[in-house]
Amino acid sequence: MKHKHIIACISICIFVLLYGCKTNEFIVGDLVELTQNHQSYLEKTNPKKNFIPYKHHKILTKEYKKKFFSPWNAVKHSVSKKRIAKDIKRFKSKTGYGENKQKLNKKWITKIEKNINLSQYPNYKRKAITISNTNIRLLPTHKPHFSKFSDNSNGFPFDNLQNSTIGANTPIYITHISKDNAWVLVETAFVYGWIPIRDIAYAGPKFVKEFKRHSSLVAATSDDFPVKTVEGTYLYQGNIGMVFPLVKEFKHSYRILTCMANNKRYAYAKTGSISKKNSAKMPLRLNTKNIAFLCNKLIDQPYGWGGLYNNRDCSAMIRDLFTPFSIWLPRNSKSQAKLGGLFFDLASMTDKEKEDFINKNGIPYLTLLWFPGHIMLYIGEEENDSIIFHNIWGIRTKDKQKRHIIGKSVITSLKLGSELKHADKNYNLLNRVSGMTLLVPRYK
């Protein structure tokens, strides 16, 4: 790793010479010193070793399929009226700011509350499917709610109403419709919230049967590619994390099942085609070569709070990354850590004890590291430093800005930013790590 320090020093010198006049510019060492290419971290692994025996992987895929289609097995709502009332109350009692940085008055929440029509909940029980990539909102509005605009730790992009994104072709269960009929409250297999009705289609019995009858699934392995019908009609952009029923396999492509909505908003099946360059039949064999391949597709991507602008936050990146391998993960970081596999509580350990434990027991590319609010993928160690891959907003600082923004998916150590003058040493990643999760057991 010494040669990397030399490269880092040279890079820093060049940076200072070029940008030295800008006093607000300072460099995060890890981003210069550590290679931002996952192939470089496979040297200490057996890249083609499959971590799950094929027969077990097939069972995992069967379970994934069951969870994916689970909203269509629902017969009643699982989100209580009390839970929805709590969402409303949260924004009634909390001063917020709009997209113009001005305080929101009480009229905006009163109007939304009236449109929700909570007294009639649940008023609209239907199976459905998403027909485009869309946002799931905590309240039925496209307008944002920001806590304040004081520094880099709040304001944009932290829209409190953004719950998640959801890809097209995802089964959902509708439980309620707004008074103006523009929004539906939906439950998915991993999140609930409000979706614009224009982004869904109702799933009738024949359609559900057609979608569920295909034994195999295909997962997207690239971002931002067009998904079209076999006739060439554009549907939406495909992204890692999206799943499609497999109709037929060809040498260079997969024939998949997609859908469109008729004039009564009912879904009807359409056959689509996607290249094998952008997709893989599930389960993709779970080895570090394949995981690193997908990680390189996800590296250097902008941070997306709650999936805003079809970008990813830390937990969305982890969830999407493991979808092609038929590993089902919850949407938020805490649930991913606690429910995603075998969890180890590291909270009471010293920093050295944590890092020693992680490096000794962690499986590169198959281990999650977590603290409240953030999830990371352990990818190995270099000179006893744990190396991680994560999508991060920024480094906590003691200056007025509160954060040094990174705002993208990067490879770093757990001591990220420790060399920065204004870094808050009490909030470095290693100090905050509370748990470690092995995503798969160690098969012999």
TATAGI-V411935 format. One record per helix or strand. SS is the DSSP state (alpha for helix, beta for strand). FROM is the first residue (numbers start at 0). LEN is the number of residues. If there is no record, write none. Layout:
ss:SS from:FROM len:LEN
ss:SS from:FROM len:LEN
This chain:
ss:alpha from:1 len:18
ss:alpha from:28 len:5
ss:alpha from:37 len:4
ss:alpha from:53 len:15
ss:alpha from:69 len:4
ss:alpha from:80 len:12
ss:beta from:96 len:1
ss:beta from:102 len:1
ss:alpha from:105 len:11
ss:alpha from:117 len:3
ss:beta from:125 len:5
ss:beta from:133 len:4
ss:beta from:145 len:1
ss:beta from:161 len:5
ss:beta from:170 len:7
ss:beta from:182 len:5
ss:beta from:191 len:5
ss:alpha from:196 len:3
ss:beta from:199 len:3
ss:alpha from:204 len:8
ss:beta from:216 len:4
ss:beta from:224 len:5
ss:beta from:233 len:5
ss:beta from:242 len:7
ss:beta from:252 len:9
ss:beta from:265 len:10
ss:beta from:278 len:3
ss:alpha from:287 len:11
ss:beta from:301 len:2
ss:alpha from:304 len:6
ss:beta from:311 len:1
ss:alpha from:313 len:10
ss:alpha from:332 len:7
ss:beta from:341 len:4
ss:alpha from:350 len:11
ss:beta from:366 len:5
ss:beta from:373 len:9
ss:beta from:384 len:13
ss:beta from:402 len:11
ss:beta from:422 len:1
ss:alpha from:424 len:3
ss:alpha from:428 len:4
ss:beta from:434 len:4
